[in-house]
């Protein structure tokens, strides 16, 4: 009879392979659980709204912030330290047990009466707004936890902060600068003045109390954003108060909300707990505001009809005749704004990115990557993984590929409120099994985000695991945190699974021994003599399956990430790195020329020899840290080090929460124009582009000399407009230039190359 594996392991530690503590004959896995302007003004699309009336100054805060009266229970230490355990994103100490759909996200209980007509788009406030604080007998006590709050909104989005508060101080913080859809975006997509502000403001805010955070200096060149972050932090502290100020319902200021389908944005202004202004904006397919001057007659009519209803009834507004679908989206957007404005936000989930899997099968599994805000699904990407647990993309079954887009739309439209998730989203005909898997993956991702977790460290169900070199597929049945069954399959030399009835007698015996060993001893199972590599692969596959079943979100996103090493005047080195659970499961290395085309056999002979050696070494190393310990290949030291840097940068792109948020990696990067005739080499320092060099290429991708006057003029202009210490003139929003048509055409190609180089350098 099969033995049952008793699992008491936090999924955080399972991110490191083979990190087990064994109490035979049952497998006991005991490890730690993871605890949880000066800027460019936005283009105006409407007349600015009048600033809110001044609110009363808050009552003085205590000089010292007392510690919370209740602390989370201590987390037991791991009995075995893993080789390299990636950190989890902010999570509670105990992970929840998979149960029925989580409870509904409560709406704000107090409902202000409309007191004013909607006005044009509000302007951003330059300083944090004071919050009225009625007298209270309670001493300010801030509860430990993770709190997300947003500053005042304006036409380009808003600032936000995910703040970890411990003992009344900021223990960790992620600064957010969102798109108009209120989803955090890459640092380089913001104004250039904001790029350096992330790191500076984070350093200034870490360790501060509420009063200390309010008094930190704004970053020069990013005053508006700095103050937006400070306001977000102050609001996070207010949300963490054990006793909220009596009568305080909403933060005063301008709050933004967007419906999950991205149809409308709402700006709601609150003063003294009263809703005083509402503005409704249609969004385009790219997620940006539609300029009021460009409204279609239908959009103008919808805005005019729905806005008064929102002012009068807010999130309880009834459908406006003739605009039922639009009203539903607008009400959802208003509800989102209301939640962002609510001091006592009741969302059961921590905002952010989460990823999870559906039920695994021998033919693969579904995965969903989602973004949650205020308990709603506001972004989702669906994947169909093959037997090696790598995304199949367009090579998946035709009906599954077709089902992806409509299923994504259904999830956003119908699965936005997890309270209604019991109904599930209807499956797509022809892809019922995958639809079910995606539904299940989304629901599990929500459970990972719970603020107050229940019991259990693993989801119930069947989960797949594959070693990072795709030798073994393992399906593990898990119920009540116990592995109740294991099925092993072997991959053949062609990368396909060997069918059970096609195995040799030797292979059958090997699979039986491996299965029995894993059931009995898990990661401590004895290696089978002569099959040490396959034994290690089977144990790694078990670790992978348990990690996929874990309720703790890992450090890195799954997927393929492309990055480059430092370039020079002959080209650069490229790495396409596929990650799963922070492990390298595939890597493609190449040496590219100045035209960014793979040189293949035209590369230096020593580099050609080094690439397969490094590929095998990176796969064997498996982790970010391990890849950096790989030995350089003799005769190709520079390329080896460049490829190691590329792998590390690929990990940097995959980080869910960047420890050091920056616009660009420091280094040297190249890009080519679309027609491959112009190359620009960009050097980045302090995470911004500081110098550029322009090269003109022949039809073979080689550097061309003997330039004409127009080419020399463009080259001189780009190369000599920087001091090499601060942001290059063409490092932000580069545009074509020139005194004549020839120069304008040449500079346009140079700008294409600059943008390509900056994309290669971007985090």
N, C-alpha and C positions, 0 to 999 in steps of 0.2 A: 504494500500500500504506500502511495506517495506521501512523503512527509510534507508538512505545511511549513512554509517559510514565514516566521513571525517578523514583521517589519516594524521597527520603532525608529526609523531613520528619517531625519529631515531631508527633503529633496535638495536642499541647498548643498549638502555635502555630497550627495549623489552625483553632482556635476563633475566630480573628480572620479575617474574610473577606479574600480576595485578598492574603494575606501570602505572596508567592512570591518566590523568587530563580530566575531563568530562565537556563538555558544552552541556547539553541536550537541545533539543531532539537528535541532531546529536552528534556522539562520536568524540570529538576533542582530539587527543593524542599529547600533546606538550612536547617534551623532547629535551635534547642535542643531537646534532650529534657528532660522534666520530672523533676527529682530527687524523685528520691524524698525526851441531849442537851439539848443545848440544843434539839435538834429534837424534833418531836412523835413520841412513841413509836408504833410500829405496833400495831394492834389484835392482841391475843394470840389465837391460835387453838389453842395448845397450851401446855403447861407448859414453861418455859424449861429448856434443857439445861444441865448443869453446864459450866462453862468448862473448856477444855482445860488439861491440866497445863502448868506453866511449862516452856518449852523453854530450852535453854542459850543464853547470850548469844553473839552472834556475835563472831568474832575481830575485833580492831581493823582498820579499813580503812586503806589508805595515805592519807597526808596529802594528796597530790595525785593526781589521776586521770591516769595516762599516756594519751597518744593511742593509738588502735588501731594495731596493726602493719601493718594492710592497709587502705587506703582505696579507695573506688571510683574508677574511672578518671574523669578530668575530662570533663565534657560540653562538646562544641564549642558555641561561641556562635552565635547566629543571625546570618546575614548581612544579614537585613532585619528590622527591628523592626516588629511588627504594631501596628495602631492601638489595639487593646484586647484583650489576650489573657487570658481568664479562667484563673485558676490551676487546676491539676489537683489532685486529692486526693493524699495522700502516695503516691508511686509510685517505683519504682526508676529509676535513670538511663536504662537501656535497656529498651525495651518488648519483650515476648515475641512470638515468631512463632507463629501458629496451628498447633498440631500435634494429635496425638491427645489423648485425654482425659488430664488430669494424673494423676500418680502418686497412690497412696492416701496419706492422712494417717496416718502411723504412730501407733500407740498407745504409751502409756508402757510401757517395757520391764519395769520392776520392778513387781511386784504384791504389795502388802502383804497379810498375812493378817488376817482379821477377828479383832479382839481384844475386842469389846464388842458388846452388843446395841444395836439402834437405840433412840434416845431421842426425846423430843419435839423440836420445832423449835428449833434453836440460836438464841441471842441474839447480836446484833452485838457485836463487841469495840469498845471505844472508842479503842484505840490500835493502831497497827500491831504485829503479832506479830513477835517476834524470830525470826530463822531460824538454826538451828544451822549453824555454819560450821566443818567439820573443818579441821584444819591443812592447809595446802597450800603448795607451793613456788612456785606461780604468782603472779605479780603481777596484781592486778585490772586487766584490760584489757577495756573495753566496746566491743563491735563496733558500728559505725555501722549504723543501720537504723531501721525502724518496729516497735515492739513494743506489743502489746496485752495488758494484764493486768487482773485484777479483784481487788477487796478481799474481805473476808469477807462472806458473804451473810446476809440475814435475811428476814423474811416479805414485805417489800415489794420485794425485788430485791437489787441490789448496786451498789457503785460500781465504776467502771472508768476506765482511762486508755489512750489511744492516744498513745504517746510516741515522738517522733523523737529519737534519740540521735545526737549527732555530737561527736567528740572528747571523749567522756566527759561531755558535758553535755546538758541538755534543750534541743534546738534548736526544737522545736515540741511542742505538747501539746493534745489534745482530751480534756476531762474528760467522763466518761459517768456518768449516773445511770439505771440501767436499770429496766425493768418486771419483774414476776415471770417474764416470758419471756426475760429478759436481752437485751432490745433497747433501745437508748438511746431515751429519750423526750424530748418537749419539756420545756424547763426549767419551764414553768408548771404541768406536771402533777406536780411534786414538792412537797415541803413548802415553805411560803413562806420559811422560814429559809434554804433552799438557793438561792433565786433570785439573791441578790447574791453568793453564795459562788463561783459559777463564775468570774466575772471576777477577783475578788480572789485566788483560789487560783491561777488561771492566771498572773497577774502575779507572784505570789510564787515559782512553780515554774520559770518560764522562765529558762534560762541556768544553772540550778543543777546541781551535781554530785549524785551519789547522797547523799553526806553532807549537802550543803546542802539538798536536798529534804526529807530526813528531819527537818531542824531548823526548817523554816518553821512559823510559827504557824498554828493552825487558825483558821477564821473563826468569830467569836462568833455563836451562833445556828445554826451548822451544824457543830458539833464532830464529831459522828459521821461525817457525810459528808466533812468535810475530812480526817479521819484515814483514812477509807476510800480517798480519792484518794491520800493519801500512801503508804498501803500498796500500792496499785496501782502507783504509780510505782516504789517500791522493788522490787517483783516484776518490773517491766519491766526495770529495771537488772540484776537477777539473771539474767533470761533472755538479756540481751545479753552476759553475760560470755563471753569467749573460752574460758576454762576454768572449768567449773562446779565447785563444791566437791565433793570426792570423797564419794560416798555419799549426797549430797543428791538426793532424787528428787521429793519433794512439798513445797510450801509448807505449813507448819503452819497450821491454821485451818479455818474452815468454808467449803466451796466448793459452789457451786450449779451444777446442770446442768438443761437442759430438752430433751426430745426435739423434733425438728423439727416434728412435728405438733401440739405443744402439749398433749399429753395428761397428761404427768407432769413434776413437778419433783423433783429429788433434792438433798438436802443431805448432803454427805459431809465428815466431819471427820477430818483427818489430824493425828497427833502423832508426832513422831520417825519420819517415813516410814511410819507404820502407820495403817491405816484403823481408826478407833475408834468411829465412830458413823455411822449412815445413817438418814435419814428420807425417806420417799416421800410425795409429795403429789399428789393428782389436781388438775388445773386445769380451770376451767370454760370455757365458750365464749368468754368475754371475756378469757381469759388470766390470770385471778387464781386464787389458791389457794382450793380448796373448804374451808370451815371443817370441822374434824373432826366437830363436832357435827351437821353437815348431810350427812355421808356417807350415801349409799344403802347398803343391805346389800351390794350387789355391789361398791361401791367399798371398803367396809371389809374385805370378804373378800379382795379383790385386794391391798390394802396389806398385810394380815396375812400373806398367802401369799408375796408377792414380796420383801418386805423382807429376810427371812433369807437368801434366795438371793443378793441383792445383797451382803450382808455377807460371805457365804462366798466368793463367786466374782467379785464385781464385774462388770465388763463382759464376762466370759466365762460369766456365769450362763446356765444352760439354761432353756428355757421351762418354766414351772410348769404342770402338767396342769390344764386347765380355764381357764387364764389366759394362753394363748399370745400373743395379740395384746397384752395388757396388759404381759406380761413383755418383749416386744420393745421397746415404747415406754419402759418403765422402764429397760431396759438402755441404750438410746440416751441417756436422760437421765443415767444414771450415767456413761457414757462421756464425756459433755460435761463433767460435774463433774470427772472425773478429768483431762481435758485442761486445764481451768482451774487445777487444782491442780499440774499438772506443771511443774517448773522448766525442764526441757528439752523444752518443747512443740515437737512436730515438725510442726505444721500448715504446709502449704506455701503458705498464703494469708494475707493481711493481713485481719483482721476488718473489716467495714464494709459500706457500701452501694455497689453497682455496678449499672450499667445497660448493656444492649447490644441489638443488633438481629439478627434472622434474615435469611434471604435475601430480597432485595427483588424485587418484581414490579411490573408496570405498574399493578396494582390496589391496591398498598399493601404493607405489611410488618408483621411482628410485633416487639414490643419486650417485654423482661422487665426489671423492676426487682427486684433481690434483695438480701438481707442475708446475709452469710456470718459464721459463727462457728466457729472450730476446724475449718475446712475443710468445714463442712456448710452446706447451704442451710437457713436457719431462718426466712426470710420471703420471699415472692415475690408480685409483682403482674404480671399479664399484660395486654397491650394489643394491640389491632388498629388499626393506623394506616391512614388512607385515602391516596389519591394525593397529597394535600397534606402527608402525614406528620404529621397531627394525629389524635389518638385519636378513633375513631369511636364508642366507647362502645356504647350500646344500638342505635345505627343501623347497626352492622356486620351482616354476614349473620347470619340467625337462628341457623344451626347453630354459627357461631363464637361468638356470644354465649352459647349454651347450653354450649359446650365450656369456657368460661373457668373456671368453678368446679371441675368435675371434673378438669381439667388441673392446676389449682393444687394440688388435693389429691394428685394422683398425683405431682407433682414433689416435694412435701414428703415424701410417704411413700417414694418409690422413688429419688428423685434426691438424697437427703440426703447420701450419701457420694459425692463426685465420683469416687472410685476405682471405683465400680460404674456409672459413667455411660456406659460403653461399651454397656451394654444399652439405654440410652435409655428414656424413659418412653413407654409405648404411646400412640399417637395416639387421639384421640377420634373415633369413627365420625361421619362427616358433616363433619368439620373436620380431615381428615388433613393438608392442606397447612399450615394454621395451627398444628396440633400440632407438626409438624416445625419450623416457624419458631420456636416458643416453646422447644422443646428446644435448638435451635441458639443462640438468644439467651442462654439460661441458661448453656450451656457457654462461650460467649464472655465472659460477665460473669465467670465464674470465672477465665478466663485473665487478665482485667484485674487480678485480685486477687493474682496470683502474687508471692510474695516474691522468688523467683529467676527472673527472666524469661529467656526464650531470645532468639533473634534475630527480627528482623522488627518492623515498626512497624504493620502493617495485617493484618487478617484477610483470608484469601482468600475470594473470593465476589463476589456481585453486591450493590451497595449503592446506595441511592437518596439523592438530594439534591434539595432544593427551596429556591429563594430565599425569603427571609422574607415576600415579598409574593405568593407563589404564582403566579408567571408562567411558570416553567419547571420541569419535572421532568426530572432527569438520572439515568440508570442507568449506573453505572460498574462494569465488570468488573475485578477486582483479583486478581493472582496474583503471589506472591513479591515483594511490594512494588512491583509495576508495574501501571499502568492499561493494560489490553490492549484495551479497547473502551469506547465511549461511545454511549449512545442518548439523544437529546433529544426531549422532547414539550412542546407548548405548552398552556397553559390558556386556555380561552375566557373570554368575559365572564361566563358563567354559573358559573365556578369549576370546570368539568369539563374533562377533557383532550380535546383535539381529536384524533379518530382519524386515523391516518396517511392513510387514503384520503379523508378529508374536508378535508385541508389545501388551501389555494389554492396555485397555482404559486409565488406570491410567498413564502408560508410555507414551502413545500418548499425553495426556494432558500435562505431564511434559515436554516432548520435545518441544511442541509448546510454552509453557511459557518461557522455557530457550532460545529458538531461538528468540522470540520476544524481550526478555530482552536484549540479546546481541546485536541485531540490533539497539535497541534504545539507550542503555547506555554502551555497551561494558563492560569493567572491573568493572564499577560502577553499573552494573545491580544488582537490589535487589535480595537477596537470597529468594528462595521459601521456605515458612514455612514448616518445617519438612524434607526438602531436602537440608539442608545447605551444606553437604559434596558434593553432586552432583552438586550443584550450583557453588561451588568453583572449582570443576573439570572442568565444562564447561568453566568458565572464564580462567582457566589455559590452556585449549585446544586452546582457541582463541589466547592467548599470544603465544603459541607454533606455531600456524599456521602463525601468523604475523612475528615471528622470522624466520621461514623457508622461508618466502617471502622476507626477508630483503636483501638489497644489501651490508650490512656490514658484514665482516667476524668476527666470534666470537673468543673467547679466547681458547676454547678447541675443540679438535677433537671429533667427534661422534664415538661411538664404545664401545667395552668392554675391560677393562683394568684390569689386575691382579696385585695385590700387596700384600705385607705381612707386618705384624707388627713385633716388635722386638721378636726374638726367645730366648729360653733358653733350658736347657738340656733335656726337655721333648717334644719339638716341637715348633710350631709357629701357628699364626693365619692368615688366608687367606681371601681376599676379591676380588671377581670378580664384578667389578662395570661397569654398562652400562650407558653411558652418551649420552644425546642429548641436544644440545644447552646449555651445562654446567649444566644441571639438571640430577640428578640421576633418571633413569627410570627403573632400575632393579639392584638388588644387591644380590649376593649369598655369604654367610659367612660360613666359615668352620674352624674347629680346626684340624690341621694336626700333625701327629707324626714326630719322627726323620727321618722316611723313606719318609716323604712328602706325605703320604697317609692319606686321610680324616679319622679321628677317628670315626666319626659318633656317635653311641650310646656308644662307648668305651671312649668318652671324659668325663671329669668330669661332674657330674650331673648338677652343677650350670651353667657350660658353655653351656650345652645342652639347659637349660632353657633360657639362655641369648640370644642365637642366634636369635630366632624368634622375641624377643622383640626388639633387636637392628636392625634387618632387617626392621621391621615396622617403627622404629624411623628414620632410615636413609632415607627411602622413604618419610616419612612425612616431614623431614627437607629439602630434595631436593637439597640443594646446598653444596658446599665445606665448606663454613663457618658454615652453619647450622648443618652439620654432626659433626663438632667439638664441638658444643654446646650440643650434645645429652648426657644425663645423663648416667653414668656408671650403669650397673645393679648390684644391691647388691648381694654379694657373688661371683661375677665374675668381680671384678673391673679391675684386671690386663688384662684379656682377652678383656674386654670392651675397655680399653684404647688402647690395641694393635690393635683391629679391627678399631677403629677410626683412628689410625695412618695409617693402611692399606688403608682405604678409601681416606685419604688425599694424600697418595703416588700414588694411582691410578689416582687422579686428576693431580698429578705432571707428570705422564707419558703421560697424554692426552694434556698437554700444547702445543699449536702450537708454541709459542715463549716463551722459558723458561726465566723467569726473572733472574734466577741464574743458568746458564748452568753448569752442573756438571756431572761427570761420574757416581756417585753413591749417593744414599741417605745415610745419616749418620744413623747408627743403628747396629743391630745384625741380621744376616741372616744365614739360613742354606740351605744346598743342599745335595742331596743323589746321590750316584753312580747309574748307570743304573740298577744294580742288587739289589739295596737297602741294600747292606751290609756295606757300609761306608758312614758316615755323616761327613761333615765339617761345623763348625760354624765360620763364618767370621764376624769380627767387623770392621766397617768402621768409620773413623773419618776424618774430613776435606775432605770428599767426596772421600776418597781412602781407600782400605782395609789395615789395619795395623796389625791385629792379627788373628790367626786361631787356632782352636781346633779340633782335630780329634777324632771321635767316631766310634767304630766298632759295628755293629748291628746284632742281631740274626734274625731268620726267622719270628719273630713276630714284628720286628721293634724296639725292646728294646735294650738299650745299653748293650753290652757284655763286660765282664771283663775277666781276665785271659788270656792276650794276649801273643802270641808267640814272639820270638826274632825279627823276620822280621817285624811283625806288630808294635812292640815297636820302632824299628829303624825308620820306616816311620813316625810314630806319633811324635817321638822326632825331626826328621829333620824338619817337617812342623811347629811344635809348637815353635821351638827355633831358628828360623832364622829371627827374627824381633825384633826391639826395641820398638814396640808398638806405635811409634810416626810418622813413615814414611812408605812409600809403602812397603808392605810385599814382601819378595822374590818371593813368588808364587802368588802374586796378579796381575801379568801381564804376560801373555803368559806362564802359568804354563805348565810344561812338566814332564813326568814320569822320575823317577830316581831309583837308587838302585845298590848295589854291586853284586847282584845275580838275577836270574830270578824270584825268589819268591818276592823279594823286588820290582822289576820292575813291577810285576803284581799287587801288593798291591798299590804301588804308583800311578799306572795308574788309579785305581778305585778312589783313593783319589783326583786325579786331576779332574776326572769327577764330583766329589762332589763339589770341589772348583768352577768349572765353573758354576755348577747349582746354587750355593750360590751367586756367583757374578751376575748371571742373575737375581736372585730374588732381589738383591740389586740395580740393574741397573736402571737408570732413562730412 
